[in-house]
Amino acid sequence: MPDPKTSANPLFLRDEDLRQGIELLFFAYRDFTSRGDVILAKQHFGRAHHRVIYFVGRYPEIPVSELLAILAITKQSLSRVLSQLVREGYILQKPGISDRRQRLLQLTEKGRALDRELTTEQRVRIAAAYKDAGAVAVEGFRKVMLGIMDTRARKRFLMKDK
């Protein structure tokens, strides 16, 4: 039987349980991004660059409008980061097939190499944590993460499951 002092009752969460959840997210994010931050700093890039590289790599030929929706940032913020990544040869822009005004983004080989370098340790961390936690905990983690997301973001994942 679980020790009631160490396991949270899902029906009644104390403020301390909630604060610990917040703290766990802060520490996990810090450690999840730390190696990437070092790699990015060498290129004079930041986390915004990482997010753009990640999502352009994850969804090749993603339209700029869809990337804006995923990142939930302004056109001006994306333009600054994207212009630098294009200028330095990490991302290629090309016009859309049916709408030439549309800009489709894809990683260059240089961009794919940086994406691999940035995500390798993160994949290892996630895989080790998943393996250690087990399938039930992984599904619980997924449910918690989906519960934290806003409705629009959550729909992206719920649609993929069908």
C-alpha positions, -999 to +999 in steps of 0.1 A: +000+000+000+015+034-010+026+057+018-001+085+019+026+111+028+046+104-004+020+097-030-004+123-041-041+116-040-054+126-075-087+137-061-073+161-035-041+179-042-026+201-016-009+234-025+024+218-017+017+190-042+009+216-069+040+237-060+061+206-063+047+198-097+056+233-108+091+229-094+095+196-111+086+212-144+111+240-139+140+216-130+131+191-158+130+219-184+163+234-171+180+200-174+163+191-207+175+222-224+209+227-208+231+208-233+212+224-262+218+259-247+255+253-248+254+241-285+231+270-294+254+296-277+283+285-299+262+295-329+250+327-312+215+312-312+189+309-284+160+287-276+138+304-301+162+292-328+160+257-313+122+257-315+122+268-351+148+243-361+130+215-342+096+222-358+109+228-393+128+195-390+097+177-375+074+190-402+094+194-435+079+220-459+059+235-430+042+268-441+054+299-421+017+304-410+016+270-394+049+275-377+036+308-363+005+289-349+027+262-333+051+286-317+024+311-308+047+341-314+044+373-334+055+375-371+081+400-361+097+376-335+097+347-360+110+369-388+141+379-368+150+343-359+140+328-393+159+354-413+191+346-393+186+308-398+180+313-436+209+337-439+233+313-422+222+283-442+202+263-417+168+267-433+156+269-469+125+288-479+106+280-511+073+292-525+042+270-521+030+249-550-006+261-552+000+295-537+033+311-546+029+336-518+031+308-493+066+302-479+074+266-471+103+259-448+128+229-447+161+223-430+192+222-451+218+195-444+235+220-421+202+225-403+195+187-401+230+183-385+223+209-359+188+194-352+204+160-347+230+175-324+204+193-304+179+165-300+202+135-295+207+140-258+171+150-253+160+118-270+183+098-247+169+116-216+133+110-227+140+073-236+158+066-203+130+083-182+103+064-201+121+031-197+126+037-160+090+049-154+073+021-173+043+022-197+016+032-172+037+061-159+045+072-195+007+073-204+001+092-171+028+117-180+013+121-215-021+128-199-006+153-175+012+172-203-020+172-224-039+185-194-014+214-190-017+225-227-043+249-240-071+234-260-056+243-294-023+226-287-040+196-271-061+191-303-028+186-323-020+156-303-055+142-299-060+143-338-028+124-343-041+096-321-070+089-344 
